[in-house]
Amino acid sequence: MAFSHNFLKGPLVSTIANFTTQLSWIDLEINQIHGTIPSGIENLVNLKYLDLVMNHLTDSLTPNIDKLHKMQALGMLGNKLSGGIRSSIGNLTLLFNLDLSENNLVGDVPSSLAVYQNLKYVTFSNNSLNGSFPNLLRNLMGGAMSSLRAHS
């Protein structure tokens, strides 16, 4: 399902969780979607790609995303997400692209990300994150691209 660059407005309604479980791709990049990531999104058990880049999403990165075990790419750049990054994001073991930059995230980068074997692209820039990155950096070496810069 791709509706990027369409000036869609309004909240991401909870009925998105009622879509077919066969849905593997959601691209709603660069719209005017606001509100929170709806609970029930974990019902999309075959979702591999979720791109909500450059919208107006608020609240925290929902804990339900970590139940999407087939997720390979998660793009949340340029929203207004706040709170911390839960360590349970480490449950997304197939993830190769994670972009949480340009939000209002705070706290430590979870050490659970260091166990990823597939993670190749990670961006946390322009948040207020802190903590130790060495294990994550070690796994990202060898051709991986990363931006871990954290701004206060």
NUTI-982833 format. One line per field, with one value per atom (N, C-alpha, C): x, z, y negated; chain; residue number from 1. Coordinates in steps of 0.05 Angstrom, whole numbers, plus 32768, in hexadecimal, padded with zeros to 4 digits. Layout:
% residues N
xx: X | ...
zz: Z | ...
yy: Y | ...
cadena: A | ...
num: NUM | ...
% end
This chain:
% residues 152
xx: 8011 | 8000 | 8012 | 8011 | 8022 | 8011 | 8012 | 8004 | 8016 | 8030 | 8042 | 803E | 8045 | 8043 | 8027 | 8013 | 7FF8 | 7FE8 | 7FF5 | 7FE7 | 7FD0 | 7FD2 | 7FBE | 7FBF | 7FA7 | 7FA5 | 7F95 | 7F9B | 7F8B | 7F9B | 7F8E | 7F9C | 7F9F | 7FB2 | 7FB5 | 7FA1 | 7F8B | 7F74 | 7F7A | 7F6E | 7F73 | 7F69 | 7F58 | 7F4E | 7F65 | 7F7B | 7F92 | 7F9A | 7F95 | 7F9B | 7F88 | 7F73 | 7F5F | 7F65 | 7F7A | 7F82 | 7F8A | 7F8B | 7F93 | 7FAE | 7FB0 | 7FC9 | 7FDF | 7FD7 | 7FEA | 7FF9 | 7FF0 | 7FFC | 8019 | 802C | 8048 | 8055 | 8048 | 8054 | 8040 | 8048 | 8039 | 804B | 8046 | 8056 | 8043 | 8044 | 8034 | 8047 | 805E | 8073 | 8069 | 8071 | 806C | 804E | 803F | 8023 | 801F | 8007 | 8001 | 7FF1 | 7FFB | 7FEE | 7FF7 | 7FE4 | 7FEA | 7FDE | 7FE5 | 7FDB | 7FF0 | 7FE6 | 7FF8 | 7FF7 | 800B | 800B | 7FF6 | 7FE2 | 7FCC | 7FD3 | 7FC6 | 7FC9 | 7FBB | 7FC3 | 7FB8 | 7FC9 | 7FDD | 7FEE | 7FFD | 8000 | 800E | 7FFE | 7FE5 | 7FD5 | 7FDE | 7FEE | 7FF9 | 8012 | 800F | 8025 | 8039 | 8032 | 8044 | 8050 | 804C | 8057 | 8075 | 8082 | 809F | 80AA | 8099 | 80A2 | 808D | 8095 | 8083 | 8091 | 8087 | 8093 | 807F | 8084 | 8073 | 8083 | 8098 | 80AA | 809C | 80A4 | 809B | 807D | 8072 | 8056 | 8056 | 8040 | 803E | 8036 | 8041 | 803B | 8047 | 8037 | 803F | 803E | 8044 | 8044 | 805D | 805C | 8075 | 8074 | 808B | 808D | 807E | 8068 | 8056 | 8064 | 805D | 8069 | 8060 | 804B | 8040 | 8051 | 8061 | 8072 | 8085 | 808E | 80A1 | 8096 | 807C | 8070 | 806F | 8078 | 8078 | 8093 | 8094 | 80AD | 80B9 | 80A9 | 80B3 | 80BC | 80BB | 80C2 | 80DF | 80E4 | 80FF | 8107 | 80F4 | 80FA | 80E5 | 80EF | 80DD | 80E7 | 80D6 | 80DD | 80CA | 80D5 | 80C5 | 80D2 | 80E4 | 80F2 | 80DE | 80E5 | 80D6 | 80BA | 80B5 | 809B | 809F | 808D | 8090 | 808E | 8099 | 8099 | 80AA | 80A0 | 80AE | 80B2 | 80BF | 80C4 | 80DD | 80E1 | 80F8 | 80F4 | 810A | 8109 | 8109 | 80F4 | 80F2 | 8106 | 8111 | 8124 | 8117 | 80FD | 80EF | 80F0 | 80FB | 80FF | 8113 | 8122 | 8134 | 8126 | 810C | 80FD | 80FB | 8101 | 80FF | 8119 | 811E | 8139 | 813E | 812A | 812E | 8133 | 8131 | 8133 | 814F | 814F | 8168 | 8169 | 8153 | 8152 | 8141 | 814D | 813E | 8145 | 8130 | 8134 | 8121 | 812B | 811B | 8125 | 8133 | 813E | 8129 | 8131 | 8121 | 8106 | 8107 | 80F0 | 80F7 | 80E8 | 80EE | 80F4 | 8103 | 8109 | 811F | 811C | 812F | 8138 | 814D | 8156 | 816C | 8170 | 8186 | 817D | 8190 | 818C | 818E | 8179 | 8179 | 8190 | 819C | 81B2 | 81A8 | 818E | 8182 | 8187 | 818C | 8191 | 81AC | 81BE | 81D9 | 81D9 | 81C3 | 81C3 | 81BA | 81B0 | 81A7 | 81BD | 81B7 | 81CA | 81C4 | 81AB | 81A3 | 81A3 | 81A5 | 81A2 | 81B9 | 81B3 | 81C7 | 81C5 | 81AE | 81AA | 819B | 81A6 | 8199 | 819E | 8189 | 818C | 817C | 8189 | 817C | 8181 | 818C | 8195 | 817E | 8185 | 8173 | 815D | 8165 | 8155 | 8165 | 815C | 816B | 8172 | 817F | 8187 | 81A3 | 81A8 | 81C2 | 81C8 | 81DE | 81E6 | 81FE | 8203 | 821B | 8213 | 8222 | 821D | 8231 | 8246 | 825B | 8252 | 8241 | 8238 | 8229 | 8218 | 8209 | 821B | 822E | 8241 | 8252 | 8259 | 8269 | 825A | 8240 | 8230 | 822A | 822B | 8225 | 823E | 8255 | 826D | 826C | 827B | 827C | 8267 | 8266 | 8254 | 823A | 8235 | 821C | 821D | 8207 | 8205 | 81F6 | 8201 | 81F3 | 81F6 | 81E3 | 81E4 | 81D9 | 81EA | 81E2 | 81E3 | 81E8 | 81EB | 81D2 | 81D6 | 81BF | 81C2 | 81AE | 81AF | 819D | 81A6 | 8196 | 8185
zz: 8000 | 8000 | 8000 | 7FEB | 7FE9 | 7FE3 | 7FF5 | 7FF2 | 7FFA | 7FF3 | 7FFB | 7FEA | 7FF5 | 7FE7 | 7FDD | 7FED | 7FE4 | 7FF4 | 8006 | 8017 | 8027 | 802E | 803F | 805A | 8065 | 807F | 8092 | 80AC | 80C1 | 80CF | 80E2 | 80F2 | 80E2 | 80EA | 80E0 | 80F0 | 80E4 | 80F2 | 80FB | 8110 | 811B | 8108 | 80F5 | 80E2 | 80D0 | 80D0 | 80C0 | 80CA | 80E4 | 80EF | 80E5 | 80D8 | 80CD | 80B1 | 80A5 | 808A | 8089 | 8072 | 806F | 807C | 8088 | 8094 | 807F | 8066 | 8050 | 8048 | 8053 | 804C | 8056 | 8044 | 804B | 8049 | 803D | 8037 | 803D | 804D | 8051 | 804E | 8039 | 8034 | 8034 | 804A | 804E | 8051 | 8046 | 8048 | 803D | 804B | 8043 | 803D | 8053 | 8052 | 806A | 8073 | 808A | 809F | 80A3 | 80B7 | 80D3 | 80E5 | 8100 | 8114 | 812D | 8142 | 8149 | 8151 | 815B | 8147 | 814A | 813C | 8149 | 813C | 8149 | 8155 | 816C | 8177 | 8164 | 8164 | 8151 | 8138 | 8135 | 811D | 811D | 8134 | 8136 | 8129 | 8122 | 8113 | 80F7 | 80ED | 80D1 | 80D2 | 80D7 | 80DE | 80C7 | 80AF | 8098 | 808F | 809F | 8097 | 8099 | 8082 | 8080 | 807E | 8074 | 806E | 8078 | 808A | 8094 | 8092 | 8080 | 807B | 8082 | 8099 | 80A1 | 80A3 | 8093 | 8093 | 808C | 809A | 8096 | 8097 | 80AE | 80B4 | 80CE | 80DD | 80F6 | 810D | 810D | 8122 | 813C | 8151 | 816C | 817F | 8198 | 81AD | 81AA | 81B4 | 81B3 | 819C | 8198 | 8185 | 8191 | 8187 | 8194 | 819A | 81B1 | 81B8 | 81A6 | 8198 | 8186 | 816E | 8166 | 814E | 8152 | 816B | 8170 | 816C | 8167 | 8162 | 8144 | 8134 | 8117 | 810F | 8114 | 8112 | 80F6 | 80E1 | 80C6 | 80BC | 80CD | 80C6 | 80BD | 80A6 | 809B | 8099 | 8096 | 8093 | 80A2 | 80B4 | 80C4 | 80C1 | 80B4 | 80B0 | 80BE | 80D2 | 80E2 | 80E3 | 80D1 | 80D0 | 80CE | 80DC | 80D9 | 80E4 | 80F9 | 8107 | 8121 | 8134 | 814E | 8164 | 815E | 8172 | 818A | 81A1 | 81BA | 81CB | 81E2 | 81F4 | 81EB | 81F6 | 81F0 | 81DB | 81D3 | 81C1 | 81D3 | 81D2 | 81E3 | 81DB | 81EF | 81E9 | 81D9 | 81DB | 81CC | 81AE | 81A5 | 8188 | 817E | 8191 | 818A | 8181 | 8184 | 817A | 815C | 814F | 8132 | 8125 | 8127 | 811F | 8101 | 80F1 | 80D4 | 80CA | 80DC | 80D5 | 80C8 | 80B1 | 80A5 | 80A2 | 80A4 | 80A2 | 80B8 | 80C8 | 80DF | 80DE | 80DA | 80D9 | 80ED | 8103 | 8118 | 811B | 8107 | 810A | 8109 | 8113 | 8113 | 8121 | 8139 | 814A | 8165 | 8179 | 8194 | 81A7 | 819D | 81AE | 81C2 | 81DA | 81EF | 81FB | 820B | 8219 | 820B | 8213 | 8208 | 81EF | 81DD | 81C6 | 81D1 | 81CD | 81D9 | 81D0 | 81E3 | 81DD | 81CD | 81CD | 81BE | 81A0 | 8197 | 817A | 8172 | 8185 | 817F | 8176 | 817A | 8172 | 8156 | 8149 | 812E | 811B | 810C | 80F7 | 80DC | 80D8 | 80BE | 80BD | 80D3 | 80D4 | 80C5 | 80B0 | 809F | 809F | 80A2 | 80A2 | 80BB | 80CB | 80E3 | 80E6 | 80EC | 80EF | 8107 | 811A | 8132 | 8135 | 8121 | 8123 | 812A | 8136 | 813E | 8151 | 8165 | 817C | 8195 | 81AC | 81C5 | 81D1 | 81C2 | 81CC | 81D8 | 81EA | 81F6 | 81FB | 8209 | 820F | 81FF | 81FF | 81F3 | 81D8 | 81C4 | 81A9 | 81A0 | 81B0 | 81A5 | 8199 | 81A7 | 819D | 8183 | 8182 | 8169 | 8153 | 8158 | 8143 | 8139 | 814B | 8143 | 812F | 8134 | 8122 | 8108 | 8108 | 80EF | 80DD | 80E7 | 80D7 | 80BF | 80AA | 8093 | 807F | 8076 | 8061 | 806A | 8083 | 808D | 808F | 808C | 808D | 80A7 | 80B7 | 80CF | 80D6 | 80E4 | 80EE | 810A | 811E | 8139 | 8149 | 813B | 8148 | 8158 | 8170 | 8181 | 8189 | 8186 | 818D | 81A5 | 81B6 | 81CD | 81C6
yy: 8017 | 8000 | 7FE7 | 7FD8 | 7FC0 | 7FA8 | 7F95 | 7F7B | 7F64 | 7F66 | 7F51 | 7F38 | 7F21 | 7F07 | 7F01 | 7F06 | 7F02 | 7EED | 7EE0 | 7ECC | 7ED7 | 7EF1 | 7EFD | 7EF0 | 7EEA | 7EDC | 7EEC | 7EE8 | 7EF5 | 7F0A | 7F17 | 7F2C | 7F46 | 7F56 | 7F71 | 7F81 | 7F88 | 7F93 | 7FB0 | 7FB8 | 7FD3 | 7FE9 | 7FE2 | 7FF7 | 8001 | 7FF3 | 7FFE | 8019 | 801F | 8039 | 804E | 8047 | 805A | 8062 | 8056 | 805D | 807A | 8085 | 80A1 | 80A7 | 80BE | 80C5 | 80CA | 80CB | 80CF | 80B5 | 809F | 8085 | 8085 | 807F | 807F | 8064 | 8050 | 8037 | 8020 | 800D | 7FF5 | 7FDD | 7FCD | 7FB5 | 7F9D | 7F8E | 7F76 | 7F5E | 7F5F | 7F4B | 7F30 | 7F1B | 7EFF | 7EFA | 7EFC | 7EF4 | 7EE1 | 7EDE | 7ECE | 7EDE | 7EF6 | 7F08 | 7F00 | 7EFF | 7EF6 | 7F0A | 7F06 | 7F18 | 7F2D | 7F44 | 7F59 | 7F71 | 7F82 | 7F9B | 7FAC | 7FB6 | 7FC3 | 7FDE | 7FE3 | 7FFE | 8011 | 8029 | 803D | 8040 | 802E | 8030 | 804B | 8057 | 8071 | 8087 | 8082 | 8096 | 809A | 8087 | 8089 | 809A | 80B3 | 80C6 | 80CA | 80C3 | 80C6 | 80AC | 8097 | 807D | 807D | 8076 | 8075 | 8059 | 8047 | 802C | 8018 | 8006 | 7FF2 | 7FD7 | 7FC6 | 7FAC | 7F96 | 7F89 | 7F73 | 7F59 | 7F57 | 7F41 | 7F27 | 7F11 | 7EF6 | 7EF3 | 7EFB | 7EF5 | 7EE6 | 7EE7 | 7ED9 | 7EEB | 7F03 | 7F17 | 7F0E | 7F12 | 7F0A | 7F23 | 7F1D | 7F32 | 7F42 | 7F5A | 7F6B | 7F7E | 7F8B | 7FA0 | 7FB8 | 7FBE | 7FD2 | 7FEC | 7FF7 | 8011 | 8028 | 8023 | 8039 | 803E | 802A | 802E | 8045 | 8049 | 805F | 807B | 807C | 8096 | 809D | 808B | 808F | 809D | 80B6 | 80C5 | 80C8 | 80C1 | 80C2 | 80A7 | 8093 | 8078 | 8076 | 806A | 8067 | 804A | 8038 | 801C | 800B | 7FFA | 7FE9 | 7FCC | 7FBC | 7FA0 | 7F8D | 7F7E | 7F6C | 7F50 | 7F4A | 7F31 | 7F1A | 7F04 | 7EEB | 7EEB | 7EF9 | 7EF7 | 7EE8 | 7EEC | 7EDF | 7EF5 | 7F0C | 7F21 | 7F1A | 7F22 | 7F1B | 7F34 | 7F30 | 7F46 | 7F55 | 7F6D | 7F7C | 7F91 | 7F9E | 7FB5 | 7FCD | 7FDC | 7FF4 | 800A | 8018 | 802D | 8044 | 8046 | 805B | 8057 | 8040 | 803D | 8052 | 805D | 8073 | 808C | 808E | 80A5 | 80A5 | 808F | 808C | 8096 | 80AF | 80B9 | 80B9 | 80B5 | 80B4 | 8097 | 8084 | 8068 | 8062 | 8055 | 804D | 802E | 8020 | 8003 | 7FF8 | 7FE7 | 7FDA | 7FBC | 7FAC | 7F8F | 7F82 | 7F79 | 7F6B | 7F4E | 7F44 | 7F29 | 7F13 | 7EFC | 7EE4 | 7EE8 | 7EF2 | 7EF4 | 7EE7 | 7EEE | 7EE4 | 7EFA | 7F0E | 7F25 | 7F1F | 7F2B | 7F26 | 7F41 | 7F40 | 7F57 | 7F66 | 7F7F | 7F8F | 7F9D | 7FA2 | 7FB4 | 7FD0 | 7FE0 | 7FFB | 800C | 801A | 802C | 8044 | 8049 | 805F | 805C | 8044 | 8040 | 804B | 804F | 8059 | 8076 | 8085 | 80A1 | 80A5 | 8090 | 8093 | 809C | 80B0 | 80B9 | 80AB | 80A4 | 8099 | 807A | 806D | 8050 | 8043 | 8034 | 8027 | 8009 | 7FFE | 7FE2 | 7FDA | 7FC9 | 7FBF | 7FA1 | 7F92 | 7F76 | 7F6D | 7F60 | 7F55 | 7F37 | 7F2B | 7F0F | 7EFC | 7EE6 | 7ED0 | 7EDA | 7EE8 | 7EF0 | 7EE8 | 7EEF | 7EEA | 7F05 | 7F15 | 7F30 | 7F2F | 7F42 | 7F43 | 7F61 | 7F65 | 7F80 | 7F89 | 7FA2 | 7FAD | 7FBB | 7FB4 | 7FC0 | 7FD5 | 7FDC | 7FED | 8007 | 8016 | 8030 | 802D | 8019 | 8014 | 800D | 7FFC | 7FF4 | 800C | 801D | 8035 | 8046 | 804A | 805A | 804C | 8032 | 8023 | 801F | 8027 | 8024 | 8037 | 8031 | 8042 | 803B | 8022 | 801B | 800F | 800F | 8005 | 7FE6 | 7FDA | 7FBD | 7FB6 | 7FA4 | 7F9D | 7F7F | 7F75 | 7F5A | 7F5C | 7F5B | 7F5E | 7F44 | 7F2E | 7F15 | 7F0E | 7F06 | 7EFF | 7EE2 | 7ED2 | 7EB6 | 7EB1 | 7E9F | 7E97 | 7E7F
cadena: A | A | A | A | A | A | A | A | A | A | A | A | A | A | A | A | A | A | A | A | A | A | A | A | A | A | A | A | A | A | A | A | A | A | A | A | A | A | A | A | A | A | A | A | A | A | A | A | A | A | A | A | A | A | A | A | A | A | A | A | A | A | A | A | A | A | A | A | A | A | A | A | A | A | A | A | A | A | A | A | A | A | A | A | A | A | A | A | A | A | A | A | A | A | A | A | A | A | A | A | A | A | A | A | A | A | A | A | A | A | A | A | A | A | A | A | A | A | A | A | A | A | A | A | A | A | A | A | A | A | A | A | A | A | A | A | A | A | A | A | A | A | A | A | A | A | A | A | A | A | A | A | A | A | A | A | A | A | A | A | A | A | A | A | A | A | A | A | A | A | A | A | A | A | A | A | A | A | A | A | A | A | A | A | A | A | A | A | A | A | A | A | A | A | A | A | A | A | A | A | A | A | A | A | A | A | A | A | A | A | A | A | A | A | A | A | A | A | A | A | A | A | A | A | A | A | A | A | A | A | A | A | A | A | A | A | A | A | A | A | A | A | A | A | A | A | A | A | A | A | A | A | A | A | A | A | A | A | A | A | A | A | A | A | A | A | A | A | A | A | A | A | A | A | A | A | A | A | A | A | A | A | A | A | A | A | A | A | A | A | A | A | A | A | A | A | A | A | A | A | A | A | A | A | A | A | A | A | A | A | A | A | A | A | A | A | A | A | A | A | A | A | A | A | A | A | A | A | A | A | A | A | A | A | A | A | A | A | A | A | A | A | A | A | A | A | A | A | A | A | A | A | A | A | A | A | A | A | A | A | A | A | A | A | A | A | A | A | A | A | A | A | A | A | A | A | A | A | A | A | A | A | A | A | A | A | A | A | A | A | A | A | A | A | A | A | A | A | A | A | A | A | A | A | A | A | A | A | A | A | A | A | A | A | A | A | A | A | A | A | A | A | A | A | A | A | A | A | A | A | A | A | A | A | A | A | A | A | A | A | A | A | A | A | A | A | A | A | A | A | A | A | A | A | A | A
num: 1 | 1 | 1 | 2 | 2 | 2 | 3 | 3 | 3 | 4 | 4 | 4 | 5 | 5 | 5 | 6 | 6 | 6 | 7 | 7 | 7 | 8 | 8 | 8 | 9 | 9 | 9 | 10 | 10 | 10 | 11 | 11 | 11 | 12 | 12 | 12 | 13 | 13 | 13 | 14 | 14 | 14 | 15 | 15 | 15 | 16 | 16 | 16 | 17 | 17 | 17 | 18 | 18 | 18 | 19 | 19 | 19 | 20 | 20 | 20 | 21 | 21 | 21 | 22 | 22 | 22 | 23 | 23 | 23 | 24 | 24 | 24 | 25 | 25 | 25 | 26 | 26 | 26 | 27 | 27 | 27 | 28 | 28 | 28 | 29 | 29 | 29 | 30 | 30 | 30 | 31 | 31 | 31 | 32 | 32 | 32 | 33 | 33 | 33 | 34 | 34 | 34 | 35 | 35 | 35 | 36 | 36 | 36 | 37 | 37 | 37 | 38 | 38 | 38 | 39 | 39 | 39 | 40 | 40 | 40 | 41 | 41 | 41 | 42 | 42 | 42 | 43 | 43 | 43 | 44 | 44 | 44 | 45 | 45 | 45 | 46 | 46 | 46 | 47 | 47 | 47 | 48 | 48 | 48 | 49 | 49 | 49 | 50 | 50 | 50 | 51 | 51 | 51 | 52 | 52 | 52 | 53 | 53 | 53 | 54 | 54 | 54 | 55 | 55 | 55 | 56 | 56 | 56 | 57 | 57 | 57 | 58 | 58 | 58 | 59 | 59 | 59 | 60 | 60 | 60 | 61 | 61 | 61 | 62 | 62 | 62 | 63 | 63 | 63 | 64 | 64 | 64 | 65 | 65 | 65 | 66 | 66 | 66 | 67 | 67 | 67 | 68 | 68 | 68 | 69 | 69 | 69 | 70 | 70 | 70 | 71 | 71 | 71 | 72 | 72 | 72 | 73 | 73 | 73 | 74 | 74 | 74 | 75 | 75 | 75 | 76 | 76 | 76 | 77 | 77 | 77 | 78 | 78 | 78 | 79 | 79 | 79 | 80 | 80 | 80 | 81 | 81 | 81 | 82 | 82 | 82 | 83 | 83 | 83 | 84 | 84 | 84 | 85 | 85 | 85 | 86 | 86 | 86 | 87 | 87 | 87 | 88 | 88 | 88 | 89 | 89 | 89 | 90 | 90 | 90 | 91 | 91 | 91 | 92 | 92 | 92 | 93 | 93 | 93 | 94 | 94 | 94 | 95 | 95 | 95 | 96 | 96 | 96 | 97 | 97 | 97 | 98 | 98 | 98 | 99 | 99 | 99 | 100 | 100 | 100 | 101 | 101 | 101 | 102 | 102 | 102 | 103 | 103 | 103 | 104 | 104 | 104 | 105 | 105 | 105 | 106 | 106 | 106 | 107 | 107 | 107 | 108 | 108 | 108 | 109 | 109 | 109 | 110 | 110 | 110 | 111 | 111 | 111 | 112 | 112 | 112 | 113 | 113 | 113 | 114 | 114 | 114 | 115 | 115 | 115 | 116 | 116 | 116 | 117 | 117 | 117 | 118 | 118 | 118 | 119 | 119 | 119 | 120 | 120 | 120 | 121 | 121 | 121 | 122 | 122 | 122 | 123 | 123 | 123 | 124 | 124 | 124 | 125 | 125 | 125 | 126 | 126 | 126 | 127 | 127 | 127 | 128 | 128 | 128 | 129 | 129 | 129 | 130 | 130 | 130 | 131 | 131 | 131 | 132 | 132 | 132 | 133 | 133 | 133 | 134 | 134 | 134 | 135 | 135 | 135 | 136 | 136 | 136 | 137 | 137 | 137 | 138 | 138 | 138 | 139 | 139 | 139 | 140 | 140 | 140 | 141 | 141 | 141 | 142 | 142 | 142 | 143 | 143 | 143 | 144 | 144 | 144 | 145 | 145 | 145 | 146 | 146 | 146 | 147 | 147 | 147 | 148 | 148 | 148 | 149 | 149 | 149 | 150 | 150 | 150 | 151 | 151 | 151 | 152 | 152 | 152
% end
